[in-house]
Amino acid sequence: MAEVLSQSQIDALLAAAMSGTQDLSQQKEEKKYQKYDFRSPRKYTKERLKMLNGVFENYAKVLNTRINALARATCEVEVDTVDEQRYYEFSNALIDGQVVTLAYLNINGDREETPVIVVATPSIMVSLIDRLMGGNGDVEEDLPSDYTYTDLDLSLYINLMTDFISIMGGSWENYISLAFDFGRIEANPTLVQLIGFEETVILVSLDINFSNSSGRLDICLPDAVLSKIFTEINKGNAVLRKEREDHSKEIYSHIQTSDLEITAELGRTRLQLRDIYNLAVGDVIDMNIKKDSTVSLRIGGRQWFAGYMGTHDKRLAVKIRDVQGLRSEFEAAIEEESRPEEAPQSEPQNAPDISPGPEPEAAVEQATVSEPMIQEGGSTQEDGQ
């Protein structure tokens, strides 16, 4: 409601205008707000609309290439708007005699009954038809919007729309695998009830520009079609998460059967370089440990077991006395990793899932060796089975 001025305010305003201190030509700009219908709230968020905009930008690029190949001329196709509205708003813009195309969504062989409506302005379609017939695509400036197509025009119109609709599904390949099938054309859409007037639709407008003609391609996506697409996308995301969990279990199964090298370490000592240089056959190196001391069994450089050195079936062997705490830590890490609700924990490096070792009384058979080989640091390295 406009503000009502009092007589004193009117007199002050006229006095300021007469004195030149007030410029009546300057009017306060009013902010414009978009009307919001609370009876029919918006169903699609900005993220969804942004996603659809990206999908049809990809479609515009593919359509641009296809039109250039068909018409053998350079054109530009770009997305103008992606807007949510009611179907009656789109339907009221259609006029008698305007040709619309019906396409149907196909996901995994399941066809959606609600059609997708595609409308092209006569100017761009007549230009394309003229180019297909060998012309230059020149169109009269006063071409009416209710232009009547001939039978030959309608045949070429159907071929063009079938081609345009067949490539529409490829623009969704980053999210889901689907296709759109050409249905039929309607020469008088105002007499056909295609979608409920109050149903929510997404209207995508594409601008097509040639050097001598231009037009628009409108794609009306009903809520029933988009709901099915978004439902399948959400299902696909859930399946991918499940596959990733199964894949991690498969990795663990491969780790459990992997072969690793076990090193039996008798002890460690330090020698000077001249002592090592003067070593000869028969020399004895003092390890500063007792002869019945335990031997460390290391895997990946970390100690896992402790045991005694001996022989088994005339072969060098190590009898395990006890198990170190590292394996229990590794098992706890695997158990923590397998929980889906918690974040993955880092697992010990180069640490496999080894089955429980034999009882302290059992002996572990080692590979056949002629005699222990003392490495640098006085450790003996064996291949465990």
Residue pairs with C-beta under 8 A, 6 or more apart in sequence:
5 13
13 22
16 22
17 24
40 86
40 198
40 200
42 84
43 84
43 200
43 223
44 84
44 200
44 202
44 226
48 230
49 82
49 84
49 202
51 175
52 82
52 202
52 204
52 221
53 79
53 82
55 171
55 172
55 175
56 79
56 82
56 171
56 204
56 206
56 219
57 78
57 79
58 170
58 171
58 174
59 167
59 168
59 170
59 171
59 206
60 77
60 78
60 79
60 206
61 77
62 167
62 170
62 171
63 77
63 164
63 167
63 206
63 217
64 75
64 76
64 77
66 163
66 164
66 167
67 75
67 77
67 128
67 208
68 74
68 75
70 128
70 131
70 132
70 160
70 163
71 128
71 131
71 132
71 137
71 210
72 131
73 131
73 137
73 210
73 211
74 210
74 211
75 208
75 209
75 210
76 207
76 208
76 209
77 206
77 207
77 208
77 209
78 206
78 207
79 204
79 205
79 206
79 207
80 205
80 206
80 207
80 216
81 203
81 204
81 205
82 202
82 203
82 204
82 205
83 202
83 203
83 205
84 200
84 201
84 202
84 203
85 200
85 201
85 203
86 197
86 198
86 199
86 200
86 201
87 195
87 196
87 197
87 198
87 199
87 200
87 201
87 220
87 222
88 197
88 198
90 117
90 201
90 203
90 218
90 220
91 189
91 190
91 195
91 197
94 100
94 119
94 189
94 190
95 145
95 146
95 190
96 146
96 188
96 190
97 146
97 147
97 148
97 187
97 188
98 119
98 122
98 145
98 146
98 188
98 189
99 119
99 120
99 149
99 154
99 157
99 185
99 186
99 187
100 117
100 118
100 119
100 185
100 186
100 189
101 117
101 118
101 119
101 120
101 161
101 165
101 182
101 183
101 184
101 185
101 186
102 115
102 116
102 117
102 118
102 183
102 184
102 185
102 186
102 194
103 115
103 116
103 117
103 118
103 165
103 168
103 180
103 181
103 182
103 183
104 111
104 112
104 113
104 115
104 116
104 180
104 181
104 183
105 111
105 112
105 116
105 178
105 179
105 180
105 225
105 228
105 229
106 112
106 169
106 178
106 179
106 180
106 181
107 176
107 177
107 178
107 179
107 228
107 229
107 232
111 181
112 224
112 225
112 228
114 195
114 222
114 224
114 225
115 183
115 194
115 195
115 222
116 180
116 219
116 220
116 221
116 222
116 225
117 189
117 194
117 195
117 219
117 220
118 161
118 164
118 165
118 217
118 218
118 219
118 220
119 217
119 218
119 220
120 161
120 215
120 216
120 217
120 218
121 145
121 215
121 216
121 217
122 143
122 144
122 145
122 147
122 149
122 215
123 139
123 143
123 213
123 214
123 215
124 208
124 210
124 213
124 214
124 215
124 216
124 217
125 157
125 160
125 215
126 139
126 143
126 147
126 153
127 137
127 138
127 139
127 210
127 212
127 213
127 215
128 137
128 160
129 153
129 156
129 157
129 160
130 136
130 137
130 138
130 139
131 137
132 156
132 160
133 156
136 212
137 210
137 212
137 213
138 212
138 213
139 212
139 213
149 157
154 185
157 185
158 182
158 185
161 182
161 185
162 182
164 217
165 180
165 181
165 182
166 179
166 180
166 182
168 180
168 219
169 178
169 179
169 180
172 178
172 229
175 233
175 236
176 229
176 232
176 233
176 236
178 229
178 232
186 192
186 194
195 201
195 220
195 222
199 222
199 223
199 224
200 222
200 223
201 220
201 221
201 222
201 223
202 220
202 221
202 226
203 218
203 219
203 220
203 221
204 218
204 219
204 220
204 221
205 216
205 217
205 218
205 219
206 216
206 217
206 218
206 219
207 214
207 215
207 216
208 214
208 215
208 216
208 217
245 340
248 337
248 344
249 338
252 334
252 353
255 352
255 353
256 352
256 353
258 352
260 299
260 300
260 350
260 352
261 299
261 381
261 383
261 384
262 297
262 298
262 299
262 382
262 383
262 384
263 297
263 298
263 299
263 379
263 380
263 381
263 382
264 295
264 296
264 297
264 298
264 307
264 309
264 318
264 379
264 380
264 381
264 382
265 295
265 296
265 297
265 298
265 379
265 380
266 287
266 289
266 295
266 309
266 372
266 374
266 378
266 379
266 380
267 287
267 288
267 289
267 293
267 378
267 379
268 287
268 377
268 378
268 379
269 285
269 286
269 287
269 288
269 377
269 378
271 285
285 374
285 378
287 378
292 308
294 306
294 307
294 308
294 321
295 306
295 307
295 308
295 309
295 318
296 303
296 305
296 306
297 303
297 304
297 305
297 306
297 307
297 318
297 320
297 384
298 304
299 350
299 351
299 352
299 354
300 349
300 350
300 351
301 350
302 326
302 348
302 350
302 351
303 324
303 326
304 323
304 324
304 326
304 327
304 354
305 320
305 321
305 322
305 323
305 324
305 357
306 320
306 321
306 322
306 324
307 318
307 319
307 320
307 321
307 364
308 318
308 319
308 321
309 316
309 317
309 318
309 380
310 317
310 318
310 319
310 363
311 317
312 363
312 364
312 365
312 366
313 365
315 365
315 366
315 367
315 368
315 369
316 366
316 369
316 371
316 372
316 382
317 363
317 364
317 365
317 366
318 364
318 366
318 382
319 362
319 363
319 364
320 357
320 358
320 360
320 362
320 364
321 360
322 360
323 356
323 357
326 348
326 351
327 354
329 348
330 347
330 348
330 351
330 353
331 353
333 345
333 346
333 347
333 348
334 347
334 353
336 342
336 345
337 344
337 345
337 347
357 364
358 364
364 384
364 385
365 385
366 382
366 383
366 384
366 385
367 382
367 383
367 384
367 385
369 382
372 380
373 380
373 381
374 380
375 381
